[in-house]
Amino acid sequence: MENAIWDFIFYLSSGIAIGASIAIIFVKQAMHAAVYLIISLLALALDFYLLGSPLLAVLQVILYIGAIMILYVFFIMINPQSPTPHIQRPDLTLPILLLAILIIESCYLILMSQIESQNVPINALDPKALGLALFGQYKIAVEVLSSLLLVALIAVMYLARPFISSKSKTNMREK
């Protein structure tokens, strides 16, 4: 019975991740896509935790949601083509529902892991084993991923530069 609950939570958060990822494709505003991406990344972090890698789940939240998504949101906010002429209240039903399900799942997992820590069917991967795996047999993949993230950062800075310089020119003219 205990494994059935863990399996249900895993498949539910996987479904949320897939649903939020599909929603990214169909939304019309970039900020809504960023919110769906954050929900998808949170669901993936929960899946990493359930698969026995709490360190990877924490790194997912800190690095991708805490750092990379801030860059995306920053670029969306400085992009002059994205603002709408009038402010309207968007339909937030689906993102709030998905986020509420993720919060309920996470709270349940935290409470159950504190209550029955010896009966949890999760085989935790310690940080030393993760480090040895990442910088051992997966060293090339880690280097390629870090290079890809560096290129993404440079691309965001390059794409944002014309918008920043045009805004600074208009600010200089006003003064």
PAPA-447844 format. One record per residue (C-alpha): residue number from 0; residue in one letter; x, y, z. Coordinates in steps of 0.001 Angstrom, whole numbers. Layout:
# PAPA-447844
<pos:NUM&code:A&X:X&Y:Y&Z:Z> .
...
END
This chain:
# PAPA-447844
<pos:0&code:M&X:0&Y:0&Z:0> .
<pos:1&code:E&X:2842&Y:2361&Z:864> .
<pos:2&code:N&X:4494&Y:1796&Z:-2532> .
<pos:3&code:A&X:1211&Y:2484&Z:-4304> .
<pos:4&code:I&X:1031&Y:5950&Z:-2731> .
<pos:5&code:W&X:4625&Y:6736&Z:-3756> .
<pos:6&code:D&X:3924&Y:5484&Z:-7276> .
<pos:7&code:F&X:745&Y:7567&Z:-7486> .
<pos:8&code:I&X:2591&Y:10713&Z:-6385> .
<pos:9&code:F&X:5402&Y:10009&Z:-8843> .
<pos:10&code:Y&X:3032&Y:9533&Z:-11782> .
<pos:11&code:L&X:939&Y:12541&Z:-10766> .
<pos:12&code:S&X:3964&Y:14844&Z:-10615> .
<pos:13&code:S&X:5227&Y:13388&Z:-13892> .
<pos:14&code:G&X:1853&Y:14147&Z:-15440> .
<pos:15&code:I&X:2015&Y:17689&Z:-14089> .
<pos:16&code:A&X:5485&Y:18096&Z:-15596> .
<pos:17&code:I&X:4281&Y:16851&Z:-18976> .
<pos:18&code:G&X:1091&Y:18948&Z:-18834> .
<pos:19&code:A&X:2956&Y:22104&Z:-17888> .
<pos:20&code:S&X:5522&Y:21448&Z:-20626> .
<pos:21&code:I&X:2771&Y:21097&Z:-23205> .
<pos:22&code:A&X:1096&Y:24257&Z:-21887> .
<pos:23&code:I&X:4335&Y:26165&Z:-22541> .
<pos:24&code:I&X:3854&Y:25541&Z:-26252> .
<pos:25&code:F&X:286&Y:26808&Z:-26419> .
<pos:26&code:V&X:310&Y:29956&Z:-24273> .
<pos:27&code:K&X:526&Y:33283&Z:-26068> .
<pos:28&code:Q&X:2378&Y:35382&Z:-23494> .
<pos:29&code:A&X:5997&Y:34768&Z:-22619> .
<pos:30&code:M&X:5519&Y:35362&Z:-18892> .
<pos:31&code:H&X:2841&Y:32658&Z:-18739> .
<pos:32&code:A&X:5232&Y:30286&Z:-20482> .
<pos:33&code:A&X:7858&Y:31087&Z:-17843> .
<pos:34&code:V&X:5366&Y:30268&Z:-15062> .
<pos:35&code:Y&X:4517&Y:26939&Z:-16704> .
<pos:36&code:L&X:8229&Y:26194&Z:-17076> .
<pos:37&code:I&X:8749&Y:26854&Z:-13361> .
<pos:38&code:I&X:5877&Y:24478&Z:-12530> .
<pos:39&code:S&X:7361&Y:21839&Z:-14832> .
<pos:40&code:L&X:10799&Y:22189&Z:-13234> .
<pos:41&code:L&X:9286&Y:21924&Z:-9743> .
<pos:42&code:A&X:7497&Y:18723&Z:-10743> .
<pos:43&code:L&X:10752&Y:17315&Z:-12121> .
<pos:44&code:A&X:12505&Y:18172&Z:-8853> .
<pos:45&code:L&X:9824&Y:16211&Z:-7010> .
<pos:46&code:D&X:10391&Y:13287&Z:-9371> .
<pos:47&code:F&X:14138&Y:13436&Z:-8704> .
<pos:48&code:Y&X:13425&Y:13292&Z:-4984> .
<pos:49&code:L&X:11139&Y:10308&Z:-5417> .
<pos:50&code:L&X:13732&Y:8527&Z:-7532> .
<pos:51&code:G&X:16178&Y:8707&Z:-4639> .
<pos:52&code:S&X:18259&Y:11784&Z:-5366> .
<pos:53&code:P&X:17325&Y:14574&Z:-2963> .
<pos:54&code:L&X:20552&Y:16430&Z:-3724> .
<pos:55&code:L&X:19705&Y:16548&Z:-7413> .
<pos:56&code:A&X:16197&Y:17754&Z:-6536> .
<pos:57&code:V&X:17601&Y:20605&Z:-4461> .
<pos:58&code:L&X:20088&Y:21501&Z:-7196> .
<pos:59&code:Q&X:17218&Y:21499&Z:-9706> .
<pos:60&code:V&X:15309&Y:24018&Z:-7596> .
<pos:61&code:I&X:18302&Y:26226&Z:-6797> .
<pos:62&code:L&X:19999&Y:26273&Z:-10205> .
<pos:63&code:Y&X:17197&Y:26046&Z:-12719> .
<pos:64&code:I&X:14316&Y:27679&Z:-10913> .
<pos:65&code:G&X:16358&Y:30047&Z:-8789> .
<pos:66&code:A&X:18955&Y:31170&Z:-11312> .
<pos:67&code:I&X:18132&Y:30301&Z:-14914> .
<pos:68&code:M&X:14444&Y:31212&Z:-14678> .
<pos:69&code:I&X:15409&Y:34572&Z:-13195> .
<pos:70&code:L&X:17386&Y:35224&Z:-16386> .
<pos:71&code:Y&X:14400&Y:34288&Z:-18549> .
<pos:72&code:V&X:12027&Y:36456&Z:-16540> .
<pos:73&code:F&X:14535&Y:39335&Z:-16646> .
<pos:74&code:F&X:14764&Y:39066&Z:-20436> .
<pos:75&code:I&X:10987&Y:38921&Z:-20778> .
<pos:76&code:M&X:10604&Y:42032&Z:-18628> .
<pos:77&code:I&X:13163&Y:44138&Z:-20537> .
<pos:78&code:N&X:11889&Y:43073&Z:-23938> .
<pos:79&code:P&X:9848&Y:46011&Z:-25299> .
<pos:80&code:Q&X:7833&Y:43810&Z:-27663> .
<pos:81&code:S&X:6222&Y:41826&Z:-24862> .
<pos:82&code:P&X:4146&Y:44391&Z:-22927> .
<pos:83&code:T&X:451&Y:44434&Z:-23610> .
<pos:84&code:P&X:-1281&Y:47770&Z:-24290> .
<pos:85&code:H&X:-3858&Y:47221&Z:-21563> .
<pos:86&code:I&X:-3539&Y:45171&Z:-18433> .
<pos:87&code:Q&X:-6035&Y:42383&Z:-18209> .
<pos:88&code:R&X:-6429&Y:39721&Z:-15567> .
<pos:89&code:P&X:-5224&Y:36444&Z:-17063> .
<pos:90&code:D&X:-6881&Y:33120&Z:-16363> .
<pos:91&code:L&X:-4727&Y:31658&Z:-13603> .
<pos:92&code:T&X:-6855&Y:28603&Z:-12875> .
<pos:93&code:L&X:-4607&Y:25953&Z:-14415> .
<pos:94&code:P&X:-1259&Y:27224&Z:-13043> .
<pos:95&code:I&X:-2720&Y:27653&Z:-9552> .
<pos:96&code:L&X:-4274&Y:24180&Z:-9686> .
<pos:97&code:L&X:-1019&Y:22552&Z:-10826> .
<pos:98&code:L&X:989&Y:24432&Z:-8216> .
<pos:99&code:A&X:-1480&Y:23504&Z:-5468> .
<pos:100&code:I&X:-1229&Y:19814&Z:-6379> .
<pos:101&code:L&X:2575&Y:20025&Z:-6288> .
<pos:102&code:I&X:2537&Y:21762&Z:-2899> .
<pos:103&code:I&X:147&Y:19164&Z:-1454> .
<pos:104&code:E&X:2336&Y:16337&Z:-2806> .
<pos:105&code:S&X:5495&Y:17919&Z:-1418> .
<pos:106&code:C&X:3957&Y:18492&Z:2021> .
<pos:107&code:Y&X:2715&Y:14913&Z:2110> .
<pos:108&code:L&X:6155&Y:13604&Z:1189> .
<pos:109&code:I&X:7867&Y:15730&Z:3823> .
<pos:110&code:L&X:5413&Y:14659&Z:6522> .
<pos:111&code:M&X:5576&Y:10980&Z:5582> .
<pos:112&code:S&X:9365&Y:10984&Z:5442> .
<pos:113&code:Q&X:9513&Y:12519&Z:8941> .
<pos:114&code:I&X:6926&Y:10141&Z:10391> .
<pos:115&code:E&X:8176&Y:6878&Z:8874> .
<pos:116&code:S&X:11769&Y:7578&Z:7924> .
<pos:117&code:Q&X:12816&Y:3928&Z:8252> .
<pos:118&code:N&X:10028&Y:2582&Z:5984> .
<pos:119&code:V&X:10486&Y:5000&Z:3070> .
<pos:120&code:P&X:11251&Y:3029&Z:-121> .
<pos:121&code:I&X:13651&Y:5700&Z:-1385> .
<pos:122&code:N&X:17284&Y:4762&Z:-1818> .
<pos:123&code:A&X:19065&Y:8051&Z:-1265> .
<pos:124&code:L&X:22107&Y:8889&Z:-3349> .
<pos:125&code:D&X:24715&Y:10562&Z:-1191> .
<pos:126&code:P&X:26556&Y:13655&Z:-2470> .
<pos:127&code:K&X:29886&Y:11817&Z:-2736> .
<pos:128&code:A&X:28450&Y:9153&Z:-5030> .
<pos:129&code:L&X:26726&Y:11805&Z:-7127> .
<pos:130&code:G&X:29958&Y:13805&Z:-7436> .
<pos:131&code:L&X:31937&Y:10721&Z:-8411> .
<pos:132&code:A&X:29349&Y:9815&Z:-11035> .
<pos:133&code:L&X:29091&Y:13350&Z:-12450> .
<pos:134&code:F&X:32814&Y:13950&Z:-12646> .
<pos:135&code:G&X:33727&Y:10340&Z:-13424> .
<pos:136&code:Q&X:31861&Y:8569&Z:-16172> .
<pos:137&code:Y&X:29597&Y:11545&Z:-17008> .
<pos:138&code:K&X:32340&Y:14178&Z:-17096> .
<pos:139&code:I&X:31897&Y:14967&Z:-20811> .
<pos:140&code:A&X:28124&Y:15340&Z:-20451> .
<pos:141&code:V&X:28585&Y:17717&Z:-17498> .
<pos:142&code:E&X:31087&Y:19814&Z:-19467> .
<pos:143&code:V&X:28787&Y:19955&Z:-22505> .
<pos:144&code:L&X:25874&Y:20999&Z:-20289> .
<pos:145&code:S&X:27913&Y:23707&Z:-18585> .
<pos:146&code:S&X:29039&Y:25004&Z:-21988> .
<pos:147&code:L&X:25431&Y:25016&Z:-23164> .
<pos:148&code:L&X:24370&Y:27036&Z:-20112> .
<pos:149&code:L&X:27212&Y:29497&Z:-20739> .
<pos:150&code:V&X:26125&Y:29901&Z:-24371> .
<pos:151&code:A&X:22528&Y:30475&Z:-23201> .
<pos:152&code:L&X:23707&Y:33176&Z:-20806> .
<pos:153&code:I&X:25709&Y:34891&Z:-23552> .
<pos:154&code:A&X:22728&Y:34637&Z:-25913> .
<pos:155&code:V&X:20425&Y:36282&Z:-23360> .
<pos:156&code:M&X:22923&Y:39101&Z:-22870> .
<pos:157&code:Y&X:23333&Y:39513&Z:-26652> .
<pos:158&code:L&X:19593&Y:39519&Z:-27292> .
<pos:159&code:A&X:18939&Y:41976&Z:-24459> .
<pos:160&code:R&X:21679&Y:44430&Z:-25481> .
<pos:161&code:P&X:19764&Y:46258&Z:-28270> .
<pos:162&code:F&X:16769&Y:46731&Z:-25992> .
<pos:163&code:I&X:18859&Y:48068&Z:-23141> .
<pos:164&code:S&X:20826&Y:50440&Z:-25381> .
<pos:165&code:S&X:17648&Y:51781&Z:-27048> .
<pos:166&code:K&X:16072&Y:52354&Z:-23632> .
<pos:167&code:S&X:19168&Y:54152&Z:-22386> .
<pos:168&code:K&X:19202&Y:56377&Z:-25512> .
<pos:169&code:T&X:15574&Y:57378&Z:-24960> .
<pos:170&code:N&X:16303&Y:58060&Z:-21294> .
<pos:171&code:M&X:19272&Y:60259&Z:-22287> .
<pos:172&code:R&X:17079&Y:62216&Z:-24721> .
<pos:173&code:E&X:14465&Y:62826&Z:-22032> .
<pos:174&code:K&X:17066&Y:64280&Z:-19661> .
END
